[in-house]
Amino acid sequence: MNCRNDDDHAFDQTLALFPYIGQYQKLLGAFKFDKRRALGMFLAEKLLESLAYFPGIDADTVLVPVPPRPGKLRKTGWDQIACLATILERTKSRSIPLQVYRCLRRLPSQSQKELSRDIRKTNLRGRIRCVKKAPRRAIVFDDVITTGSTLDACAAALKEAGTEQVYGLCLFYT
């Protein structure tokens, strides 16, 4: 993973589940671009299963979805991360009782997927804000991690607001 080459991240630990190649690339494409929402149940289940790999998860830990770009909902009609957040809110894990906490907002910026590695690092700097009371511990989740810049911007915003520990969780890695 490209993000492993950079030790300067605001998040404390990150976990990515599947490589973004072959069948996994098709899976995400069907969910994200073809809007096959039924796949969200499977993906949310995988996110919940992976929580066992994070240390010290307790009642003070919340799941924080990466916020969408302003205008994304108007342009595409939906946000795949918001869809996963809704499924996770409705799915109660028996072993790990976590709540979804939508506390981040994204200010206007370019789409990360259209940018080079170097520009991705600075594109979101200061563009994500914590707009609610900061949680004590957070697991920020997203669909794909490439450089770690999006998770880093989210983690930096949370830590600036007072969050003690921020973990990153992504379904796919490039």
C-alpha positions in Angstrom: 0.0 0.0 0.0 1.3 3.4 -0.9 0.2 4.9 2.4 2.7 2.6 4.2 5.6 4.6 2.7 4.6 7.7 4.6 4.9 7.6 8.4 3.6 11.1 8.8 -0.1 10.5 9.4 -2.5 11.8 12.0 -4.3 8.4 12.3 -2.9 6.0 14.9 -3.5 2.8 12.9 -5.3 1.8 9.7 -6.7 -1.4 8.3 -7.7 -2.1 4.7 -9.5 -5.3 3.9 -9.2 -6.2 0.2 -6.9 -5.3 -2.7 -8.5 -3.1 -5.3 -8.0 -5.5 -8.2 -9.8 -8.3 -10.0 -13.1 -9.4 -8.4 -12.8 -6.9 -5.6 -12.5 -4.0 -8.1 -15.7 -5.3 -9.8 -17.4 -5.6 -6.4 -16.7 -2.0 -5.5 -17.6 -0.8 -9.0 -21.0 -2.6 -8.8 -21.7 -1.0 -5.4 -20.2 2.5 -6.0 -20.8 3.2 -9.6 -23.7 0.9 -10.6 -25.4 1.7 -7.2 -26.2 -1.9 -6.3 -27.1 -1.1 -2.8 -27.7 -4.7 -1.8 -24.0 -5.2 -1.8 -23.8 -2.6 1.0 -25.0 -5.3 3.4 -22.1 -7.5 2.6 -19.6 -4.7 2.8 -21.0 -3.4 6.1 -20.7 -6.9 7.5 -17.1 -7.0 6.5 -16.5 -3.7 8.2 -18.1 -4.9 11.4 -16.1 -8.1 11.3 -12.8 -6.2 11.0 -13.4 -4.2 14.2 -12.0 -7.0 16.2 -8.5 -6.0 14.9 -8.6 -2.6 16.7 -7.4 -2.5 20.3 -9.4 -1.0 23.1 -12.7 -0.6 21.4 -15.3 0.3 23.9 -18.5 2.4 24.4 -16.4 5.6 23.9 -15.5 4.4 20.3 -17.6 5.6 17.4 -17.6 4.9 13.7 -17.1 8.0 11.7 -17.9 8.0 7.9 -15.7 10.0 5.6 -17.8 13.0 4.5 -18.7 13.4 0.8 -17.5 16.2 -1.3 -20.0 19.1 -1.4 -22.2 18.6 -4.5 -21.5 14.9 -4.8 -25.1 13.9 -3.9 -26.4 16.4 -6.6 -24.0 15.0 -9.2 -24.2 11.3 -8.6 -27.5 10.9 -6.7 -25.9 9.1 -3.8 -22.9 8.6 -1.6 -21.7 5.0 -1.0 -20.1 5.8 2.4 -23.4 7.4 3.6 -25.2 4.3 2.4 -22.8 2.1 4.4 -23.2 4.4 7.5 -27.0 4.0 7.3 -26.6 0.2 7.1 -24.2 0.2 10.0 -26.6 2.3 12.0 -29.3 -0.3 11.5 -27.1 -3.3 12.1 -26.4 -4.0 15.7 -23.3 -6.0 16.3 -23.7 -8.3 19.2 -20.1 -8.3 20.3 -19.2 -4.7 19.6 -21.8 -2.0 20.3 -20.7 1.0 18.3 -22.6 3.9 17.0 -22.2 5.8 13.8 -21.3 9.4 14.5 -21.5 11.8 11.5 -19.4 14.6 12.9 -17.2 15.5 9.9 -17.9 18.0 7.1 -15.9 18.5 4.0 -15.4 21.9 2.5 -15.1 22.3 -1.3 -12.0 20.6 -2.8 -11.1 18.7 -5.8 -11.9 15.0 -6.1 -9.0 13.0 -4.7 -9.2 10.3 -7.4 -8.3 12.9 -10.1 -5.1 14.1 -8.4 -1.5 13.0 -8.3 0.0 11.5 -5.1 1.7 14.7 -4.1 -1.3 16.9 -4.7 -3.6 14.5 -2.8 -1.5 15.1 0.3 -2.3 18.8 0.3 -5.8 18.9 -1.4 -7.8 18.1 1.8 -5.5 19.8 4.3 -7.8 22.0 6.4 -10.8 21.1 4.3 -12.4 18.6 6.7 -13.8 19.9 10.0 -15.3 18.3 13.1 -18.7 20.0 13.5 -19.9 18.2 16.6 -18.4 17.3 20.0 -15.3 15.3 19.4 -15.5 11.6 20.3 -12.9 10.1 22.6 -12.0 7.4 20.1 -13.0 7.1 16.5 -12.7 4.7 13.6 -13.0 6.6 10.4 -14.2 4.5 7.5 -14.0 4.9 3.7 -14.2 2.7 0.6 -10.6 3.0 -0.8 -7.3 4.0 0.5 -4.6 5.0 -1.9 -2.2 7.5 -0.2 -4.0 7.8 3.1 -4.6 11.5 2.5 -8.4 11.5 3.0 -8.1 9.4 6.2 -5.3 11.7 7.4 -7.3 14.8 6.9 -10.2 13.3 8.8 -8.0 12.1 11.6 -6.3 15.6 11.8 -9.7 17.3 12.1 -10.8 14.9 14.8 -7.6 15.2 16.8 -7.7 19.0 16.5 -11.2 18.9 18.0 -9.9 16.7 20.9 -10.2 13.0 19.8 -7.6 11.0 21.6 -7.2 8.1 19.1 -8.3 7.8 15.5 -8.1 4.6 13.5 -8.7 4.3 9.8 -10.7 1.5 8.2 -11.1 1.0 4.4 -12.7 -1.8 2.4 -10.1 -1.7 -0.4 -6.5 -0.6 -0.9 -4.5 0.3 -4.0 
